[in-house]
Protein backbone atom coordinates (compact mmCIF):
# COMPACT_ATOMS: atom_id res chain seq x y z
CA UNK A 1 0.00 0.00 0.00
CA UNK A 2 1.32 3.43 -0.93
CA UNK A 3 1.94 5.74 2.03
CA UNK A 4 -0.15 8.83 2.39
CA UNK A 5 1.84 12.01 1.72
CA UNK A 6 1.15 13.19 5.27
CA UNK A 7 2.87 10.10 6.66
CA UNK A 8 6.06 10.45 4.63
CA UNK A 9 8.90 12.17 6.47
CA UNK A 10 10.96 13.07 3.41
CA UNK A 11 14.34 14.76 3.30
CA UNK A 12 15.30 18.41 3.72
CA UNK A 13 14.52 20.53 0.65
CA UNK A 14 17.55 20.26 -1.64
CA UNK A 15 17.12 23.79 -3.03
CA UNK A 16 17.51 25.14 0.52
CA UNK A 17 19.91 22.61 2.04
CA UNK A 18 22.73 22.71 -0.52
CA UNK A 19 23.09 26.51 -0.91
CA UNK A 20 22.81 26.92 2.87
CA UNK A 21 25.52 24.32 3.37
CA UNK A 22 28.03 26.13 1.15
CA UNK A 23 27.34 29.56 2.60
CA UNK A 24 27.38 28.45 6.23
CA UNK A 25 30.39 26.16 5.77
CA UNK A 26 32.42 28.93 4.17
CA UNK A 27 31.65 31.28 7.07
CA UNK A 28 32.27 28.72 9.81
CA UNK A 29 35.52 27.43 8.32
CA UNK A 30 36.96 30.94 8.00
CA UNK A 31 35.57 32.36 11.24
CA UNK A 32 35.90 29.40 13.61
CA UNK A 33 38.68 27.32 12.02
CA UNK A 34 36.64 24.13 11.69
CA UNK A 35 38.33 20.87 10.73
CA UNK A 36 36.10 17.90 9.82
CA UNK A 37 36.97 14.21 9.62
CA UNK A 38 34.09 12.39 7.90
CA UNK A 39 35.87 9.39 6.37
CA UNK A 40 33.95 6.86 8.49
CA UNK A 41 30.61 7.82 6.93
CA UNK A 42 31.48 8.23 3.25
CA UNK A 43 30.53 4.70 2.16
CA UNK A 44 27.35 4.41 4.22
CA UNK A 45 24.20 3.65 2.23
CA UNK A 46 20.58 3.47 3.39
CA UNK A 47 19.13 4.34 6.78
CA UNK A 48 21.47 5.22 9.62
CA UNK A 49 21.41 6.90 13.02
CA UNK A 50 23.90 9.57 14.03
CA UNK A 51 24.32 10.50 17.70
CA UNK A 52 25.90 13.90 18.31
CA UNK A 53 27.30 15.51 21.43
CA UNK A 54 25.44 18.65 22.49
CA UNK A 55 27.98 21.22 23.60
CA UNK A 56 26.77 24.33 21.75
CA UNK A 57 23.76 25.97 20.12
CA UNK A 58 25.36 25.35 16.72
CA UNK A 59 25.84 21.59 16.98
CA UNK A 60 23.18 20.95 14.34
CA UNK A 61 25.22 23.03 11.86
CA UNK A 62 28.44 21.20 12.75
CA UNK A 63 26.66 17.84 12.35
CA UNK A 64 25.15 18.83 8.99
CA UNK A 65 28.62 19.84 7.77
CA UNK A 66 30.06 16.49 8.85
CA UNK A 67 27.31 14.47 7.14
CA UNK A 68 27.19 16.37 3.87
CA UNK A 69 26.26 15.54 1.11
CA UNK A 70 23.74 13.39 2.98
CA UNK A 71 20.79 15.55 4.02
CA UNK A 72 20.18 14.69 7.66
CA UNK A 73 16.76 14.36 9.25
CA UNK A 74 17.04 16.32 12.50
CA UNK A 75 15.15 15.46 15.67
CA UNK A 76 14.74 18.73 17.58
CA UNK A 77 12.95 19.99 20.66
CA UNK A 78 9.40 21.14 20.02
CA UNK A 79 10.57 24.32 21.75
CA UNK A 80 12.01 25.57 18.43
CA UNK A 81 8.73 25.04 16.56
CA UNK A 82 7.02 27.61 18.79
CA UNK A 83 8.95 30.32 16.94
CA UNK A 84 6.71 31.26 14.00
CA UNK A 85 9.66 32.70 12.03
CA UNK A 86 11.78 29.57 12.44
CA UNK A 87 8.95 27.05 11.98
CA UNK A 88 8.63 27.39 8.15
CA UNK A 89 12.36 26.65 7.80
CA UNK A 90 12.07 23.60 10.07
CA UNK A 91 9.18 22.35 7.95
CA UNK A 92 11.25 22.70 4.77
CA UNK A 93 14.00 20.78 6.53
CA UNK A 94 11.48 18.03 7.41
CA UNK A 95 12.64 18.23 11.01
CA UNK A 96 11.00 15.89 13.52
CA UNK A 97 9.74 17.69 16.66
CA UNK A 98 10.22 16.00 20.02
CA UNK A 99 8.59 16.69 23.38
CA UNK A 100 11.54 16.68 25.76
CA UNK A 101 11.69 14.39 28.81
CA UNK A 102 8.16 13.07 28.48
CA UNK A 103 6.54 10.30 26.39
CA UNK A 104 6.12 11.29 22.72
CA UNK A 105 4.75 8.48 20.56
CA UNK A 106 4.35 10.71 17.52
CA UNK A 107 8.05 11.54 17.52
CA UNK A 108 9.10 7.89 17.83
CA UNK A 109 6.83 6.86 14.94
CA UNK A 110 8.29 9.64 12.79
CA UNK A 111 11.82 8.42 13.55
CA UNK A 112 10.85 4.88 12.52
CA UNK A 113 9.36 6.17 9.25
CA UNK A 114 12.49 8.23 8.54
CA UNK A 115 14.72 5.17 8.93
CA UNK A 116 12.43 3.05 6.75
CA UNK A 117 12.72 5.72 4.06
CA UNK A 118 16.51 5.35 4.17
CA UNK A 119 17.14 8.68 5.87
CA UNK A 120 20.05 9.62 8.10
CA UNK A 121 18.48 10.34 11.49
CA UNK A 122 20.38 12.84 13.64
CA UNK A 123 19.79 12.70 17.40
CA UNK A 124 21.25 14.51 20.39
CA UNK A 125 20.92 11.72 22.98
CA UNK A 126 21.60 14.02 25.96
CA UNK A 127 18.30 15.71 25.15
CA UNK A 128 19.46 19.19 26.09
CA UNK A 129 22.42 21.48 25.72
CA UNK A 130 24.81 21.28 28.65
CA UNK A 131 25.11 24.61 30.47
CA UNK A 132 28.47 23.92 32.13
CA UNK A 133 30.34 22.24 29.27
CA UNK A 134 30.17 18.68 30.65
CA UNK A 135 28.08 15.90 29.13
CA UNK A 136 24.63 15.11 30.52
CA UNK A 137 23.19 11.59 30.95
CA UNK A 138 21.58 10.21 27.80
CA UNK A 139 17.80 10.26 27.76
CA UNK A 140 15.94 7.07 28.78
CA UNK A 141 14.77 5.00 25.84
CA UNK A 142 17.68 5.91 23.53
CA UNK A 143 19.27 2.46 23.73
CA UNK A 144 15.93 0.72 23.20
CA UNK A 145 15.15 2.85 20.11
CA UNK A 146 18.53 2.10 18.57
CA UNK A 147 18.24 -1.62 19.41
CA UNK A 148 14.82 -1.87 17.78
CA UNK A 149 15.73 0.04 14.61
CA UNK A 150 18.80 -2.15 14.04
CA UNK A 151 20.62 0.13 11.57
CA UNK A 152 24.24 1.36 11.61
CA UNK A 153 24.95 3.96 14.30
CA UNK A 154 27.56 6.71 14.14
CA UNK A 155 28.70 9.40 16.55
CA UNK A 156 29.74 13.00 15.99
CA UNK A 157 31.98 14.79 18.47
CA UNK A 158 33.01 18.44 18.16
CA UNK A 159 36.05 19.30 20.25
CA UNK A 160 36.29 23.02 20.87
CA UNK A 161 32.61 23.74 20.17
CA UNK A 162 31.84 24.09 23.89
CA UNK A 163 34.64 26.63 24.30
CA UNK A 164 33.66 28.49 21.13
CA UNK A 165 29.94 28.73 21.89
CA UNK A 166 29.34 28.30 25.66
CA UNK A 167 25.62 28.27 26.43
CA UNK A 168 25.96 31.03 29.01
CA UNK A 169 28.20 33.31 26.91
CA UNK A 170 27.04 36.55 25.35
CA UNK A 171 29.34 36.19 22.33
CA UNK A 172 31.32 33.36 20.64
CA UNK A 173 35.08 32.90 21.09
CA UNK A 174 37.57 32.43 18.27
CA UNK A 175 39.74 29.32 18.52
CA UNK A 176 39.31 26.01 16.69
CA UNK A 177 36.74 23.23 16.34
CA UNK A 178 37.63 19.64 15.41
CA UNK A 179 34.65 17.56 14.26
CA UNK A 180 34.99 13.76 14.16
CA UNK A 181 32.50 11.27 12.71
CA UNK A 182 32.98 7.68 13.90
CA UNK A 183 31.10 4.39 13.56
CA UNK A 184 29.73 3.02 16.84
CA UNK A 185 27.57 0.00 15.87
CA UNK A 186 26.85 -2.13 12.85
CA UNK A 187 23.15 -2.76 12.40
CA UNK A 188 23.14 -6.57 12.89
CA UNK A 189 25.23 -6.53 16.08
CA UNK A 190 22.62 -4.38 17.86
CA UNK A 191 20.10 -7.22 17.83
CA UNK A 192 22.51 -9.38 19.82
CA UNK A 193 23.35 -6.74 22.45
CA UNK A 194 21.76 -6.06 25.82
CA UNK A 195 20.21 -2.62 26.31
CA UNK A 196 22.54 -1.87 29.22
CA UNK A 197 25.56 -2.58 27.03
CA UNK A 198 24.23 -0.33 24.26
CA UNK A 199 23.52 2.41 26.79
CA UNK A 200 27.00 2.13 28.28
CA UNK A 201 28.73 2.25 24.91
CA UNK A 202 26.74 5.32 23.83
CA UNK A 203 27.55 7.08 27.10
CA UNK A 204 31.26 6.38 26.69
CA UNK A 205 31.24 7.53 23.06
CA UNK A 206 29.59 10.91 23.64
CA UNK A 207 31.11 11.70 27.03
CA UNK A 208 32.75 15.12 26.86
CA UNK A 209 34.22 17.91 28.94
CA UNK A 210 34.67 21.15 27.02
CA UNK A 211 37.38 22.37 29.38
CA UNK A 212 39.63 19.39 28.68
CA UNK A 213 39.36 19.59 24.89
CA UNK A 214 42.05 21.27 22.75
CA UNK A 215 44.01 22.41 25.83
CA UNK A 216 46.76 24.05 23.74
CA UNK A 217 44.37 26.24 21.72
CA UNK A 218 43.53 29.77 22.82
CA UNK A 219 39.88 30.82 22.45
CA UNK A 220 40.03 34.58 22.06
CA UNK A 221 37.36 36.76 23.67
CA UNK A 222 37.28 40.28 25.09
CA UNK A 223 35.00 39.10 27.91
CA UNK A 224 35.48 35.37 28.64
CA UNK A 225 33.70 35.65 32.02
CA UNK A 226 30.65 37.61 30.86
CA UNK A 227 27.43 35.65 31.38
CA UNK A 228 28.83 33.17 33.89
CA UNK A 229 26.64 34.61 36.64
CA UNK A 230 23.78 32.96 34.73
CA UNK A 231 24.92 29.51 35.88
CA UNK A 232 27.29 30.15 38.82
CA UNK A 233 24.90 31.17 41.58
CA UNK A 234 27.10 30.87 44.67
CA UNK A 235 30.47 32.16 45.84
CA UNK A 236 32.64 29.17 46.87
CA UNK A 237 34.53 31.33 49.37
CA UNK A 238 31.76 32.85 51.53
CA UNK A 239 28.72 30.85 50.32
CA UNK A 240 26.72 33.96 49.37
CA UNK A 241 24.15 33.37 46.62
CA UNK A 242 23.65 35.69 43.64
CA UNK A 243 26.62 37.78 44.77
CA UNK A 244 28.86 37.26 41.73
CA UNK A 245 29.60 39.90 39.12
CA UNK A 246 31.11 38.55 35.91
CA UNK A 247 32.65 41.13 33.60
CA UNK A 248 35.46 40.95 31.06
CA UNK A 249 37.76 38.20 32.43
CA UNK A 250 36.86 38.62 36.12
CA UNK A 251 34.48 36.83 38.50
CA UNK A 252 34.06 38.98 41.63
CA UNK A 253 31.98 38.37 44.77
CA UNK A 254 30.49 41.62 46.14
CA UNK A 255 30.19 40.06 49.62
CA UNK A 256 33.69 38.77 50.33
CA UNK A 257 35.61 40.45 47.50
CA UNK A 258 36.75 37.13 46.02
CA UNK A 259 38.34 37.84 42.63
CA UNK A 260 38.98 35.07 40.08
CA UNK A 261 40.23 35.26 36.51
CA UNK A 262 39.16 33.32 33.40
CA UNK A 263 41.86 32.91 30.72
CA UNK A 264 41.77 32.14 26.98
CA UNK A 265 42.04 28.38 27.64
CA UNK A 266 38.91 28.42 29.85
CA UNK A 267 40.97 27.95 33.01
CA UNK A 268 40.12 29.79 36.24
CA UNK A 269 42.71 31.12 38.67
CA UNK A 270 42.12 32.70 42.07
CA UNK A 271 39.17 30.52 43.10
CA UNK A 272 39.21 28.31 46.23
CA UNK A 273 38.18 24.64 46.71
CA UNK A 274 40.34 23.35 43.86
CA UNK A 275 38.21 25.13 41.26
CA UNK A 276 40.05 25.30 37.94
CA UNK A 277 37.22 25.43 35.38
CA UNK A 278 33.60 26.51 34.99
CA UNK A 279 32.60 22.85 35.39
CA UNK A 280 34.46 22.64 38.71
CA UNK A 281 32.68 25.74 40.04
CA UNK A 282 29.28 24.53 38.85
CA UNK A 283 29.80 21.09 40.42
CA UNK A 284 30.94 22.66 43.69
CA UNK A 285 27.75 24.74 43.80
CA UNK A 286 25.62 21.71 42.97
CA UNK A 287 27.24 19.64 45.73
CA UNK A 288 26.32 22.28 48.32
CA UNK A 289 22.60 22.16 47.52
CA UNK A 290 20.43 21.02 50.41
CA UNK A 291 18.07 18.54 48.75
CA UNK A 292 15.84 18.51 51.83
CA UNK A 293 15.08 22.21 51.36
CA UNK A 294 12.75 23.01 48.40
CA UNK A 295 13.53 25.88 46.04
CA UNK A 296 10.61 28.28 45.66
CA UNK A 297 10.12 31.36 43.52
CA UNK A 298 7.45 33.63 42.14
CA UNK A 299 7.23 33.24 38.38
CA UNK A 300 5.52 34.14 35.15
CA UNK A 301 4.22 31.48 32.76
CA UNK A 302 4.23 31.12 28.99
CA UNK A 303 2.31 28.42 27.12
CA UNK A 304 1.84 27.16 23.58
CA UNK A 305 -1.59 27.96 22.18
CA UNK A 306 -1.79 24.96 19.86
CA UNK A 307 0.29 22.34 18.07
CA UNK A 308 3.73 23.94 17.44
CA UNK A 309 4.26 21.80 14.34
CA UNK A 310 1.17 23.36 12.74
CA UNK A 311 0.36 26.89 13.89
CA UNK A 312 0.76 27.00 17.68
CA UNK A 313 3.11 29.60 19.15
CA UNK A 314 4.44 30.36 22.62
CA UNK A 315 2.42 33.05 24.40
CA UNK A 316 4.44 34.76 27.10
CA UNK A 317 2.88 36.22 30.23
CA UNK A 318 -0.31 34.13 30.18
CA UNK A 319 -0.03 33.37 33.88
CA UNK A 320 1.81 33.87 37.14
CA UNK A 321 2.15 32.24 40.52
CA UNK A 322 4.61 30.39 42.72
CA UNK A 323 6.65 27.38 41.72
CA UNK A 324 8.53 24.86 43.83
CA UNK A 325 11.33 22.48 42.89
CA UNK A 326 12.24 19.77 45.37
CA UNK A 327 13.72 16.28 45.51
CA UNK A 328 10.17 14.98 44.93
CA UNK A 329 9.52 17.01 41.77
CA UNK A 330 7.99 20.23 40.46
CA UNK A 331 4.79 22.05 41.50
CA UNK A 332 3.10 25.29 40.48
CA UNK A 333 0.17 27.12 42.03
CA UNK A 334 -1.26 30.24 40.44
CA UNK A 335 -3.26 31.45 37.49
CA UNK A 336 -2.94 30.55 33.80
CA UNK A 337 -5.22 32.12 31.17
CA UNK A 338 -7.42 33.54 33.93
CA UNK A 339 -8.00 30.19 35.65
CA UNK A 340 -6.66 28.94 38.96
CA UNK A 341 -4.14 26.24 38.12
CA UNK A 342 -2.31 23.60 40.13
CA UNK A 343 0.48 21.61 38.45
CA UNK A 344 2.18 18.72 40.21
CA UNK A 345 4.81 16.65 38.43
CA UNK A 346 5.93 14.24 41.13
CA UNK A 347 7.35 10.73 41.26
CA UNK A 348 7.04 8.94 37.93
CA UNK A 349 5.46 12.03 36.36
CA UNK A 350 8.49 14.18 37.19
CA UNK A 351 10.56 14.96 34.07
CA UNK A 352 14.09 13.60 33.96
CA UNK A 353 15.45 17.08 33.35
CA UNK A 354 14.32 20.67 32.84
CA UNK A 355 15.82 22.20 29.67
CA UNK A 356 16.79 25.81 30.34
CA UNK A 357 17.47 29.05 28.52
CA UNK A 358 20.17 30.60 30.71
CA UNK A 359 18.99 33.74 32.48
CA UNK A 360 15.44 33.40 31.19
CA UNK A 361 13.24 30.32 31.66
CA UNK A 362 12.99 26.53 31.76
CA UNK A 363 10.66 24.17 29.89
CA UNK A 364 8.02 21.90 31.39
CA UNK A 365 5.39 19.81 29.59
CA UNK A 366 2.01 19.59 31.28
CA UNK A 367 -1.24 18.38 29.77
CA UNK A 368 0.63 17.72 26.54
CA UNK A 369 1.55 21.40 26.17
CA UNK A 370 4.88 23.14 26.49
CA UNK A 371 5.13 25.72 29.31
CA UNK A 372 7.84 28.31 29.99
CA UNK A 373 8.44 29.15 33.66
CA UNK A 374 10.42 32.32 34.31
CA UNK A 375 11.58 32.96 37.91
CA UNK A 376 11.05 36.43 39.38
CA UNK A 377 12.53 38.92 39.90
CA UNK A 378 15.56 37.59 38.00
N, C-alpha and C positions, 0 to 999 in steps of 0.2 A: 504494500500500500504506500502510495506517495505521501510524504509528510506535508502537512499544511504549512504554508509560508510562515505563519505565526509561530510555529514550533521550531523552525530552523534557526540555529544560532548565527551561522554565517561567519565571514571573516571581515576584519576592518576594511573599510572602503579603500581600494587601491589608489584612487585618484587623490585621496587625502593622505594616506599613510606614507607613500613613497616620497612625495615632495617634502612632507614634514620631516621625514627621516633625514634627508640630505641637508635641509636647512638647520635642524636642531643639532645634528651630528657635527656639522662644520663649526657651529658656535661652541658647543661643549668641548670639542677637541682643542680648539684654539684657546678658549677661556680657562678651562679647568684641567688641561693636560691629561686627557683620558686615554688609557691604553686598554685594548680589549683583546682577550684571548678566547676565540670561539671555535677552535679546531675540533673540540669534542662533539660539536653539534652539526657539523657541516654535512655529514652523510645520513643524518636522521630523516626517515620518511614516515609519513602517516602520523597518527595521533601520538602526542607526548605531553608529559607534565613537566613544568619547570618551576622549581621552588626557589624563591629569591629572598635574600636577607633584606630586612627593612630598617635601614639606618638613616634614610633621608627622605625628604618629600619628593625627590626626583628619581627614586629607584625605578619607577615604571619606565622612565626615559632611558636609564642605563640598561635596563633589561631588554627593552625594544631594540636598542643599538646592538646588544650582544646577539640577539636572535635573528636579526635581519640577514637575508631577505624574507624569512618566514614572518608572516603577520600574526603576532600573538593575540590570543583571546584573553583579555585581562579580567580577573575577578577582583572587583573593587568594592569598598564599603558603600552602602546605600547613601551614606552621608554626602558623597560627592554628587549624587543625582538630585539632591535638593536644591542645587544651584541651577537656576533656570537658564543661565548663560552657558554653563558647562555641559548641561544635559544633552543638547543636540549633538555636540561633539562626541560624547560617550555613546550615543545611539549609533552614530556613523561608524564608530570603532567597534560596534557590537559587543560592548563591555557587559559583563555579567554582574549585576548588583548583588551584594551579600549583606544581610542583616548580621551585625557583628555580635558574637558571644551570646547568641540565642539560636534556637532551631530555625532553619530556613530551608524547607523542602524544595521550594521553587528554585533556589540557587543551586542546590545539589543536582536536581534534574537537568538544569541548563548546562552544568559542567559535564554531565554524562552525555548529553546530546552533542556538545562541542567535541568531545573525544571521539564519538562515533562518526562525526563528520570529518575526522582526520585533522582536527585543529591542534595547535600548540597552546595548551592551557597554562597560563601564568598565574601562580598563587604566591601570596606572601604568608607563609604558614604561621608566623608570629601573630598575625591578625591585627597588629597595630604598630605604628612607628614608635620605636624606643625613644624616650625623652632624655635618657642619660648616656646613650651611646653603647649600651650593653644589651645583648640579645635577650628577648623575652621568651617564655615557654611557648612551644607551638600549641596551637589551638586543638582542643579535643576533637577527635573524629578525623583528623588529617591522615593518620596512618591507615585507618579503616577505608577512607575514600580511595587512597592510592592502591591499597591491597585489592579492592574490588574492581577498580578500573583495569589494572594489570597491563599498563603500557609503560614504555621506558620513562624513567624519571631523571631529570637533570637538576643541577643547582647552579645558581648565579650568586657569586659573592662580589662585593665592590669595596675593596680596601681603599680607605681615604674618603669615601663618600660621607661618612659620619662626621669627619673633621671638616669637610668642605661645606656641608649643609646641616649643621646641628639643628635639631628641632626647635630649640629655645632661642637660637641666634636671630638677630635682626637682619643680618646680611651674610652672604656666603663668604668663605675664605678662598684664597687662591693657593693651591698646592699641587696635588696630583691624585688621580683616581685610577686604580688598577682593577679592571673587571675580568673575572674568570668564570668560564662556563665549563662545568664538569659533569660527567655521567655518574649517577648515584645507583640506579637500579636498572637491570634489564627487565622487560615486561614479564617473561615467564617465571623468573626467580621469585617475584613478589607473591605468587600463589603458594609458594612453599614456605614462606616466612611467617613467623608469629608477629602479631601486631606490635607487641612490646619491642621486638627487635627492629621493626621498621621505624617505630617512633624514636628509638635510641639512635639509630643511624642518621635519621633526619636531623635530630637535635645536634649531634656531633658535627654534621656537615654545615649547618647554618650558624653555629655558635660564633659569636663575634664580640669584640671589644674595640670600639673605635680608637681608644686611646693607646692601644698596643699596635695598631696597624701603621705601616710606613713610618717608623720612629725617626728615621733620618731625614724626612721631608718636612720643610717648614711650610705652614699654612698661614699665609700672610693675611692680616686683618688689622685695621686701625683700632678696633674695639673688640678684642677676643673675649672679654668678660661680659659685654653688654647682653642682657637678656637672661643671664644665669639666675637672677633673683626670681625668675618664673618657675624654677624647679628646685632651687636650694632655699628652703624655707627656714633653716635654723643655723645659728652660729655654733660651730663645734667647740668654741672656746668658752663662751658664757651660757650657752643654751637658749639665748633669746630667740624668739620666733619673729619672722618678718622684719628683721633688723638689718638686713644686708642691703648695701647699695653696690651695684655692679656697673661700673663705667670704665670705658677704655680697657685697660688690662688689669684693673684693680677690683678686688672684692673686699669691701670694708664693712665692718659691723659698727653701727652708730652707738651701740650700748657699751661695748668693751674696747672699741678702737682696734680690733683685730684688722690687720691689713695683709692680704694675700695677693699674689701676682700670677696671672695666666700668661704663659709664653706661646710662641708660634708653633710649638710641638704639642700644645694642649696640656702641658704639665703645669702643676700648681706648686708654688713655693710660698712659704710663710704661713701655712695652715697647720694646726696641731693634729693629733690623733693619727699620724701616719698618712694623712691625706695628700695624695700626689696628683690625682686627676678629678675631673668632674664626677666620674662614676664612684670614686672613693667617698667623696663628700656626700653624694646622694645616698649611698648605702649606709654611711654613718648616720645620717638623719633618719633613714628608714628604720634602722636598728634601735633608735631611741624612742620610737613610737610606743605608746602605752595602748596595747590592743584592748584592754579592759575599759578604756575611756572612749566613748563615741565622739566622733567629730560632728559638730553641728554648725549650720550656717543658714542665714537668710539667703534667698536666691530668687532669681527670675527664671522663667521657663519659656522655652521655644518648642514648637511642635510642628511636624509635617501635617499639611492639610489634605493629604491624599496620597496616592501611590507615586513615590518619587520617580519611578521609571516612566510614568505616563505624564502627569501634569502637576503632581503634588510638589509644593515647595515648603521650605522651613519658614514658619512665621515666628519671629522673635517677639518677646514681651507679651505672650498670650496668657501668662499666669505668674504667680509669685507665691512664696510661702517659706517654709523651713524644711531643710533636708538634713538627714542624719546618715552618716556612714559609720558602721561598726563592724566588729568581727562577725556578726550574724548576717549582715547585708546592708541594703539601702532602703530608706523610707523617705517619703515626702508627704507633708500635710500642708494644704493651702488651697488655692483657687486656680483653675485652668479653664479658660473660655467662659468665665462667669459662674462656674459650678464648683462647689466644694469637692475637693479631690484628695483621696488618700491612696498612696502608692506604697506597696510593701513588696520588695524583692528579697526574700529571705530563704535560707536553706537551699534547696535544689533549684529554686527560681532565681537565685542570685547570679548575676552574670559573672563569668570567669575573669573579666577585666572591664575597666571603664576607659574607652579610648578618649584622649583629651586633646584639646587645642590649647597649648600652653598660654596661660594668662587670660583665658577666655571662658571656656566651658568644657564639660564632658558629656559623652553620649550615653543614653540609656534607652532601651526599647521597653515599652510597656503597652499592652493591648495591641501589639503588632505595629505600633507607630514609634518612630524615632523622636526622642525628646532631647533638647539641649538644656542642661542645668548650669546656670552661671552663678557662682557664689557672690555674695555682696558683703562689704562694699567693694572688694577687689579680689 
